[in-house]
Amino acid sequence: MLGRDWVTASESGGCVEVRRGEDGGVRVRNSRDRGGPVLDFTPGEWEDFVRGVNRRTFDLPEWHPGWHAAP
């Protein structure tokens, strides 16, 4: 369960941090730019997002040379 403190949301210890918002939603930020923008999700939006991740809805196609960086 998320609390009010930022927690790293990746197994590698980088990239994304999340925490519970005061409204019960979820806040997400880049762990490498903690002073940068924060995404705010309502509880329903977050549930939909997590459901999509679990269903692999957001999986990207294989990398191709036109992208800026290889995975």
C-alpha positions in Angstrom: 0.0 0.0 0.0 1.3 3.4 -0.9 1.9 6.0 1.8 2.7 9.7 1.9 6.4 9.1 1.3 7.8 8.6 -2.2 8.8 5.0 -3.0 10.7 3.7 -6.0 8.4 1.8 -8.3 10.9 -0.3 -10.2 13.0 -3.3 -9.2 16.2 -1.7 -10.5 15.8 1.2 -8.1 15.4 4.0 -10.6 13.2 5.8 -13.0 9.8 6.2 -11.3 8.7 7.1 -7.8 5.1 7.0 -6.6 3.2 8.1 -3.5 -0.4 8.5 -2.3 -1.8 11.9 -2.9 -3.8 13.7 -0.2 -7.0 13.2 -2.3 -6.4 9.4 -2.3 -5.0 9.4 -5.8 -1.5 8.6 -6.8 1.4 10.9 -7.7 4.2 9.8 -10.0 7.5 11.5 -10.7 10.9 10.8 -12.4 13.3 9.6 -9.7 16.2 11.3 -11.7 14.4 14.7 -11.7 12.7 14.9 -8.3 12.1 18.7 -8.8 10.5 18.2 -12.2 6.8 17.6 -13.1 4.5 15.2 -11.2 1.7 13.3 -12.8 -1.5 13.1 -10.7 -3.8 10.2 -11.1 -7.3 9.9 -9.5 -7.9 6.6 -7.8 -9.9 5.3 -10.8 -7.3 6.4 -13.3 -4.6 4.7 -11.3 -6.6 1.5 -11.1 -7.2 1.6 -14.9 -3.5 2.2 -15.5 -2.4 -0.7 -13.3 -5.0 -2.9 -14.9 -3.6 -2.0 -18.4 0.0 -2.7 -17.3 -1.1 -6.1 -16.0 -2.8 -6.8 -19.3 0.2 -5.6 -21.2 -1.9 -3.0 -23.0 1.0 -0.6 -23.1 3.7 -2.9 -24.3 5.8 -1.2 -27.0 6.7 -2.8 -30.3 10.3 -3.9 -30.8 12.9 -1.1 -31.0 13.7 0.3 -34.4 16.5 2.6 -35.7 14.3 5.6 -35.9 13.9 5.8 -32.1 16.4 7.9 -30.1 17.7 5.2 -27.8 17.8 1.4 -27.8 16.2 -0.3 -24.8 
